[in-house]
Structure formats: structure tokens, C-alpha cells
Amino acid sequence: MTPADRILAEVPQTPFALSHLDALEAESVHVFREVAGEFERPVILFSGGKDSLVMLHLALKAFHPAPVSFCLLHVDTGHNFPEVIGHRDRVVARHGLRLHVARVQDFIDDGRLRERPDGTRNPLQTVPLLDAIESHRFDAVFGGGRRDEEKARAKERIFSLRDEFGAWDPRRQRPELWSLYNGRHAPGEHVRVFPLSNWTELDVWQYIEREDVELPAIYYAHKREVFSRNGMWLTAGAWGGPKEHETPQRRLVRYRTVGDMSCTGAVDSDAATNADIVAEIAVSRLTERGATRADDRLSEAAMEDRKREGYF
């Protein structure tokens, strides 16, 4: 045995293993770098919500110390929470990013869209999104969707092809064995990319706690005036609530997910820190969308129907 062999034999052989958060982070970083190498004009969908903030945090890590070369895109319904929009703009300014905003109100004003009778604008985001993708010629669109959120999202691959009309066909899903992603697409088509696909809501919050990702305050317990509709606590706003029989009351609540004010419900909670929320989510038996998103309750296949039309 040589001296070098004797030294190696004396060194304790401990297997190296990534934590589950490190493994998820490494996969997401790999996805961002893969897209940077394969596509010409990627864009990150960025609302200022927790999943898009985690996604941006991962993109910043993926290319550090270089800046993120992708621009951001937000489809603004006009009924978003002011706290979230304010946080979105502060993050964009802090990192010197480029943000494109497609406004649903502009499409209503020029007649391309009509207001819905229920006041919600969340389903109206599809047309402005597809218009922005076409006008800016984006060929890869990062979204923060996760497979644990909803049944239709569980069908998505990490690279998900959209046809020339922006539509999704579950039958055209491509295999992704050994983390090999197929970004080929014809002119006019584009690919939706979901770097958080394999994360759960609990993973996201554990990562937020570990990385100290700054979020809008409405994700944490706070006093808010809300009213009950269809089993959810909604915030009053210009979108049309509350009605005469819906009595507002001040409650201690927080938001698990953030979308249009007309369809995103708050949950009763006293979780005021990231650690509190991790503990709360760990014992929850309802997904965040199942518990707090009215737009997913329109029908059993509401999300899949919208995805087929080009929704996130």
C-alpha cells in the first residue's frame, strides 16, 4: 500500500447527499440555465406572489454574479392587491430588472374583452398574456406552477409545448427522462417552463424560511376587513363585493396564495413568521388553491379548460 493509499484509507468515508431543498434548488437552477442555452427570448411571469418571488430568487442564483438576462412579465387584472403590486415594483427596482405589464383593463377599454358578470378578471388574463407573448416574440415563458397545486397542473411537464394559438394539448406532452428537456418548437409556438414543478407548498415555505426571501406582508397574519362568500373570506374592492347581505368583519387572517382580489380568499391564521407558516402548512390537508381560489371551483375541470386556451 502506497502512502497515498494509507492516507485515503484513514479518511472516514461518508456519503455525500444533498438535502431535499438543495436537490430542488439544483434542479430549478439547471432548468433556468438550460433555457438560457436553448432559447432566444425567455421571460419570467412575475406577479410579486410567493412562487414568482422564489422563482426569481432561483434565477438570480442561477446566473450570479451576472445579472438575470430575462425580462419579467406581469398580467395585471387591475384587481390585484395593492400590497403585492407595491412589493413587485420594489423588487424590480432593487435588482434593476425589466418588467412588462399587460393590463386587462386596456383590453376591456378597447373592446377585446368584456367584464364577467361575477366581477372576477382572473380568467380574462389569457388574451393579454398571449398578446404579450406574440408581440414580444417570447419563445420560453417561465411560470411558477407546481404539480401539487391542482390536477391539471399535475399533468404538466417541466417543458410544456404551446401551439401557435398558445393552447396546451396534454396529449403532446414530451417525455423528460434523465432530466433531458426538449425545447424544440415550430415558428409561432412557444414553451412554458415550470422550474418549481416538483416543489410542494411546504417546500416553498421551507425554502423561503431558509433563504429569507422577502414577501408581501399579506402572506403573514394581519387584521383585515373581510366578508364571507361561498365559504371564503374575500376582501372588499372595486370588483363588486360585498353585496347587501354580506356583512364585513375584521378578522386575523393571512393569504396562502395571491391572485385577483375577487377570487382569492384569506384563511384564518395567527402565523406571523415563516417558521409559523411552515408549521401550519405541515399539518394542512388542503392545497392552497383548493382552500382559497374561487376560480378553480367553477367546474371540476376549470383549470384544465383554461390551460387548453392558453392560461398559465
Buried (B, 14 or more C-beta within 10 A) or exposed (E): EEEEEEEEEEEEEEEEEEEEBEEBBEBBBBBBEBBBEBBEBBBBBBBBBBBBBBBBBBBBBBBEEEEBEBBBBBBBBBBBBEBBBEBBBEBBEEEEBEBBBBBBBBBBEEEEBEEBEBBBBBBBBBBBBBBBBBEBEBBBBBBBBBBBBBBBBEBBBBBBBBBEEBBBEEEEBBEEEEEEBEBEBEEEBBBBBBBBBBBBBBBBBBBBBBBEBEBBBBBBBBEBEBBBBEEBBBBBBEBBBBEEEBEBEEBBBBBBBBBBBBBBBBBEBEBEEBEBBBEBBEEEEEBBBEBBBBBBBBEEEBBBBBBBBBBB
